[in-house]
């Protein structure tokens, strides 16, 4: 056991992961700190395996046949567009030859031919985009469901905010990064496919059109077959190398762009959720400074993107213009020697540009590749965080099946996220039908104990035993009210379709909110419309509707006056007589509604303990000790 007054920043860290190892006895997990999940230098060699691990599951999922069918259709349309490009390349020769020969009949024939070629090309292009978007939204829907399920299962979302500090804004990763993964992957795939097929097709055409180039060297002559193919290849290799050198920092800049934008949006949303508190504190100036500070991160990152993209634009613009003029310069000698006609020259130029475009796919798509790499890194960090959360759930406080009539907390140790001991060797039993009150000073760890019983606190060891199939409901001090209709709010988390209007109205009337009974179909942001006291009454209405076997109340009446509090507790005892009630509270008046009382007692020189001050089973087996040097946790 480490010294209790040890600086948490001096806890041992993993040499490879940057994690602080919790050193309390029996703790088998670690807490990541100061971890950055996107290194400054991200390479395709490392990104591609991660991307494949994310991409592969969809193509073998239940939606695989539709997805594969759409992909085949997109590929077929892409190949059709390449074939039409070949026909248009041949048309260049015929059209410009007709101009050179001043052949009006051939000229009109080629105009008619190009009309239907362009018409077919447009149809193929439209449906290629349409089917690609259809595949994209199906893939995004599947990915979104997958990541949402992984985030919500086993309270991973709650554990993540305590443990996985590398994952900023998981909501943004699910809402935006998943979309970008599907969009960029399909865009890059179809672009790479088209570039590959175009390269193979037009290399053969350009090779035939290039002829032979003879280069005299020191009295000797070197003959180069298909010389324009080699010029295009060298031109593209040089462009790719320079583009990679100039654009490599874009991966990190795009990664940070997503993070800073999400931080700024989140600060605005959080402000909107807490407008009343800000208004009462007159905290507008402080919020304004905070908003500007986060937006300055966006601006600073934007300037970095601008500077890097400016350099990229200088080069890519020159590179694109060069690709337009270089083939004319290289092919000009053969034209002036009469080896090529005007039509052949134009066809050669167009074939050269197609080959060069195909070889330059990396150059032209670098910004999208950089954004794709950043998205993959962010989702990979999200998946690593989820995996750490899942691993931590194997070593925390265990929840097991217990006897049919009681809850047992056995040998539970609870730690704070920084590794310090909060509670040690917690042991007590609550029988079915009892009403137990846990009282004590604020900050003594009562609510953390409730979280451990609920199975959402990942830092600890020991075991909590609950009856098999028991219906358990936890009412926190600040109830969660989802945005939606009032019937959804009152029945939460049960589906509202399974609860009658009469039941909901009767529950609202019983807790003192009869005026809400006629507003069940009204959709609103109820957390902003209802006062804290009204929200706590709604939580009690949920208990009346759901009729749990075990009801845990964590200061669930703190916003109510004593008379209203007494009314709600009497209502619970009258309507839910078979329900076991376990309460946390500070008011002395709560004792009258509970048959047992556990009290946290803090001492200056000894560990705190929970002592049973009333009830039939008072004794040392109910004692809980707490490290007095630990940080407060309500």
DOSESE-225522 format. One record per residue (C-alpha): x, y, z; residue in one letter. Coordinates in steps of 0.1 Angstrom, whole numbers, plus 5000, padded with zeros to 4 digits. Last residue first. Example, Ala and Ser with C-alpha at 12.3 -4.5 7.8 and 13.67 -1.06 7.14 Angstrom:
BEGIN
513749895071S
512349555078A
END
This chain:
BEGIN
480351304977X
483951234970X
486551414990X
490251344984X
491751075005X
493751155036X
491151025060X
491350675044X
487850525051X
486750235071X
483450065069X
481749895099X
478649685094X
480149365107X
480949545139X
477349545151X
473849685145X
471449425132X
468149515147X
468049875137X
469550205148X
473050365150X
474750125126X
478350255123X
480150345092X
483750405099X
486350675093X
489950575097X
491650705128X
493551015138X
490951295132X
487851075131X
485051065105X
481850885113X
479650755084X
476250665098X
474150355089X
470450385099X
467950105099X
464150105099X
463850405076X
461050665072X
461550835106X
465250875100X
464651105071X
463851395094X
467551425104X
468351555070X
471651455054X
470551195029X
471450865013X
468650615010X
468350235005X
464750125000X
463649764996X
460349744977X
457549524990X
455449825003X
455750014971X
452550224971X
452450295009X
456150305016X
456950504985X
454050754991X
455250795027X
458650885013X
457151124988X
455051305015X
457951335039X
460051505012X
457251735004X
456951845040X
460751865044X
461152105014X
462451954982X
465752004963X
467551734984X
464851484978X
466851224958X
469851254981X
470950924965X
467850714966X
468350344958X
465150134952X
465249754951X
462349544939X
461349814914X
457749934909X
458250084874X
455450344874X
455850444911X
459550464907X
459250684876X
456950914896X
459650944921X
462051074894X
459351314882X
459251454918X
463051504916X
462651704884X
459951914900X
462352004928X
465152084904X
462752314885X
461152194852X
461552364818X
465352324813X
465451954822X
462251914802X
463751994769X
460451964751X
457951734734X
454351754745X
452451424743X
452251384781X
451151744787X
447751674803X
449151514834X
451751784839X
449352004860X
448951704884X
452551734896X
452351654933X
453951304934X
450551124933X
449351344904X
452351254883X
451850884891X
448150894882X
448851064850X
451450804840X
449250514849X
446250664830X
448350724800X
449250354798X
452750224799X
454249984773X
454550234746X
456650454769X
459650224765X
461150184799X
464250404807X
462350634812X
458550614818X
458250974831X
460551124804X
459050924775X
455551034785X
456751394787X
457751384751X
461351414741X
464751544754X
465851294781X
465451384818X
468351254840X
467651304877X
469951524897X
470251374932X
470351024917X
467450784917X
468650424912X
466250154902X
466749774906X
464549494893X
465849174908X
466448894883X
468848704905X
469048854940X
472049094943X
475549024955X
478249294955X
481849174955X
485249304963X
487649524943X
487949894934X
488050164907X
485550094880X
482450264896X
479550164874X
478349844891X
475349994908X
476749894942X
479950074933X
478050384923X
476150374956X
479550354975X
480650654955X
477550834967X
478450775003X
482050874999X
482651105029X
482351425010X
479251555028X
479151425063X
477251115072X
473950925066X
473150595050X
469450525056X
468050165052X
464450075046X
463949695047X
461749495024X
464349245013X
467249235037X
470349465035X
473749315043X
476949485052X
480749465045X
483049735032X
486749625036X
488249965027X
486850295015X
488550584997X
491950454989X
494050664966X
494650544930X
494150864911X
490650754900X
489650724937X
489550374952X
486950154967X
487549834986X
484649594990X
484949295012X
481349185008X
478349395001X
475249175004X
471749244991X
468949025005X
466048794998X
466848574969X
470448504979X
473148644956X
474048654919X
477248844914X
478449204908X
482149244910X
483949554921X
486649624896X
488949384878X
486949264848X
485349614843X
488849744838X
489349534807X
486149674791X
487250024799X
490649964783X
488949824752X
486650124750X
489650364752X
491450174725X
488350194703X
488250564707X
491950604700X
491350394668X
488450624659X
490650934662X
493550764643X
491150654615X
489751004612X
493251164610X
494250914583X
491151004563X
491851374566X
495451324553X
494151104525X
491551374516X
494351634515X
496651404495X
494051314469X
495651504439X
499151404448X
498351034455X
496251014423X
499251144404X
499950824385X
496350824373X
496451184364X
499751134345X
498250844326X
495151054317X
497251354309X
499451154286X
496451004268X
495051364263X
498351484249X
498651184226X
495151224213X
495751594206X
499051504188X
497451224168X
494551454157X
497051724147X
499051474127X
502051294141X
505251174123X
505351504103X
508751604118X
506951904134X
504551664152X
507451424162X
509251724177X
506151854195X
505451534216X
507551634245X
506452004245X
502851914241X
503051644268X
504651894292X
501952164288X
498952024307X
500851824332X
502852134340X
499652324347X
498752054372X
502152054389X
502252434391X
498852424408X
499852134430X
503052314441X
501652644450X
498552484464X
500552264488X
502452564501X
499152744507X
497752424522X
500452424549X
499952794557X
496152764557X
496152454578X
498352624604X
496152924603X
493152704609X
494952544639X
495452884655X
491852984647X
490352664662X
492552704693X
491453064695X
487852934695X
488552754728X
489953074744X
487153284729X
484553064744X
486253064778X
486653444778X
482953474769X
482053224797X
483953444822X
482253754809X
478853594811X
479253474846X
476553684862X
476253404888X
472553384884X
472753404846X
475453134845X
473352904866X
470252964845X
472052904812X
473352564822X
472452344793X
473152624768X
476552664783X
477252294779X
476252314743X
478552614736X
481452444754X
480752124733X
480852314701X
484252464709X
485652124721X
484351954689X
486052224666X
489252184686X
489251804683X
488351784646X
490952044637X
493551874658X
493351554637X
493351764605X
496551944617X
498151604626X
497451464591X
498351794574X
501851774587X
502751524559X
501751764531X
504951924519X
507151604519X
504251394506X
503651634478X
507351654469X
507551274466X
504351244447X
505251514422X
508651354415X
507051014410X
504351164388X
506851334364X
509051034363X
506050814353X
504751064327X
508151094311X
508450714310X
505150674293X
506150954269X
509150744259X
507150454246X
510450304232X
513750484241X
516450464214X
519950564225X
522350704199X
526050714201X
528350984191X
528651124226X
524851074233X
522251104206X
518751044219X
516250854197X
512650854208X
510450574196X
506650574191X
504650764217X
501150664203X
501550294211X
502850354245X
500250614252X
497450364244X
498950084265X
499550324293X
496050454288X
494350134298X
496550024328X
496550384342X
492850434337X
492150104355X
494450204384X
493150564386X
489550454386X
490150204413X
492050464434X
489250714430X
486650454438X
488550354469X
489450704480X
485850824479X
484550504495X
487050534524X
486550914527X
482750894530X
482650584554X
485350724577X
483951074575X
480650964588X
482150764616X
484251074624X
481251294626X
478551154650X
480550884667X
483751074671X
481851384680X
480051204708X
483351064720X
484451424727X
488051374738X
489351024741X
492851024756X
491351064791X
490050714792X
489450664829X
486750864845X
485050984813X
485350634799X
483750474829X
480550664822X
480450594785X
481350234791X
478250184812X
478249814805X
477249874769X
476650234758X
479850304740X
480049964723X
476349994712X
476950344699X
480050234680X
478149954663X
474950144656X
477050424641X
479050184619X
475850024606X
474250354598X
477450484582X
477650184560X
474050224548X
474650604543X
477750534523X
476250264501X
473450494491X
475950774485X
477950554462X
474750444444X
473850814437X
477450914427X
477850624403X
474250684391X
475051044381X
478450964366X
476950684344X
474150914332X
476651184324X
478950944305X
476050824284X
475251184274X
478851264267X
479250974244X
475851054228X
477051404220X
480551304210X
479251094182X
477051364167X
479951614168X
482151344152X
479751294123X
479551674118X
483351694115X
483551394093X
481051554068X
482851894070X
486351754062X
488752044066X
491551794067X
493051944099X
489551984114X
488651624106X
491951514121X
491051704152X
487751514155X
489151164147X
492051194171X
490051344199X
487351074194X
489950804203X
490350974236X
486551004240X
486350634235X
488950574262X
487150804285X
483950604278X
485850294290X
486850474321X
483250574328X
482150214323X
484750094348X
483350344373X
479850224366X
480949864372X
482749954404X
479750134417X
477449834409X
479949594425X
479949814456X
476149824457X
475949444455X
478649414482X
476649634505X
473349464498X
475049124504X
477049244535X
474149394555X
474249104581X
477949174585X
480949044566X
481549374546X
480749574577X
483449394598X
486349474574X
486349854576X
487449914612X
490249644612X
491149764577X
491650114590X
493949994618X
496049794593X
496150094570X
497250354596X
500550214605X
501950184570X
500050504560X
502250694584X
501250934613X
503951154626X
502651374654X
501251084673X
497451064676X
496250904708X
497651154732X
497951034768X
498251264797X
496851004820X
495650654816X
494250484847X
495350134854X
493549814863X
494149514885X
493549664919X
493949384945X
495949594969X
496149964960X
498850054936X
496950204907X
499250214878X
499550554860X
499450504823X
501950644798X
501650344776X
505050204773X
506950284805X
503850234826X
503750494853X
504550474890X
502650734911X
504451064915X
501651274902X
499451124929X
501551294955X
501851054984X
499951135016X
498450795020X
501850615017X
501550344990X
500050005000X
END
